Amino acid sequence: QVQLVESGGGLVQSGGSLRLSCAASGFIFSTRPMNWYRQAPGKEREWVAFITSTGASTSYVDSVQGRFTIFRVNAKSTVYLQMNSLKPEDTAVYYCKTSYNGINYWGKGTLVTVSS
C-alpha cells in the first residue's frame, strides 16, 4: 500500500533552518510528482511546493519563494523540503502528498514550530 512518512520537524528560532523528509513506499516513486502542504493552527491546509517526477521543475507558494527548496532523490524514494530563513508564520504541520491511480495520498505530517 502507498505510504508517505514525514520527518525532520521540530522547534527552531526565527531565521533558522530545517530540512523535512518524506519517505515514500508502495508505488513507483520516480513516476509521480510530489507536493508539500502545511496547515497552521486554526487555518486551512495550504499548498507549499511542487516537484515533477524527475525533479526538473518546481514551483512554490509566494510566501516561501526564495526561502524553501523542494528536491527529491528518486533512488531513495524520498522528497525533501529545505526551509531557510524561517519565520514564526511558517509554524505548521507539514504534509507530503502524491496522487496515484486517481487517489490522493497524504502522510501524517511533521510539526514545525518557529519561535520569535
N, C-alpha and C positions, 0 to 999 in steps of 0.2 A: 504494500500500500504506500501511497505517497506520504512522505513525512518531511517536514521542514522544522529544523530546530535552531532557534536563535540563541546567541550567547554574546558576551562581551559588554553587557550593560553594567552600570554602576553609578557611583557618585563622583562627580568631578566639579572642580571650580570653574567659574566663568572664565573663558579664554582657553580652557584646556582642550584635550583631545581624547577621543575614544575610537576604537575600531570594533564594529559589530560584525559578527559572522552568522551565516545561515547555512547549515549543513543540510543537504537535500538527499533523499533516497526514494526509491520506488518508481522512478521514471528516468528516462534518458536525459540527464541534466543538460547536456550540451545542445539539445534541440529546443530548449524552452527559454523565452525571455523571462526575466525576473524583476520583481519590484520590491521596494521598501515602502512601507507606510508607517505612520505613527498616530497615536491617539493620546492627546494631553488630557489631564483631569478635567472632566466636565465638558469636553469638546468632542466633536465628531472625528472619526478616523480620517486622516488626510494622506494622500499620496505624496511621497517624498522624492523617490528616484526610480528610474527605469534603466535596464540594460538589455540589449539584444542578446540572442543566444550565443553569438560569437564574442560579444564584448566590444564590437567595433563601434557601437553607437550607444550613447547615454543621454538621458535628459533628467532635469531636476525641477522641483518647485522653486519659484523665485526666491523664497525666503532662505534657501540653503545654497543657492547657486554660488560657486566660488569658495564655499566652506566645506562642503561634503563631496566625497567622491565614491561612486559605486564602481566596483570592479568584481571580476569573477575569475576563478581558477577551475576550469572545467574538469581538469584531471583529478581535482579533489571534490568535485560536485559541491562547491561552496561559493556563495556570493558574499561580498563584504560591503560594509559601508564605513568608510573612513570619515570621521567627523572632527573637524578642526574649528578653532575659534568658537567654541560652544558658548551659547547664551542661555540664560535662565528659561527663555521661551522655547528652547529645544527640549525641555523636560517633557517626557512622554514615554509610553510603552511603544517600542519599535517592533514591527512585524515584517517578515518577508512573505511574499505571495507569488504564486505562479498559477497558471491555468493549464490543465491537462485534460484532454478528451472532453472539453467543454465545461469542466468543473474547476472552480476556483479553490485553491488550497492555501491555507494560512498556517503559519507557525503559532506557537502560544505566546510569543513576544518576549522581549527583554527590556527591563526598565532602565531608562537613562534619567538621572537626576542631575541638573546643573545648578549649583549654588551660586548666589551672587556675592 
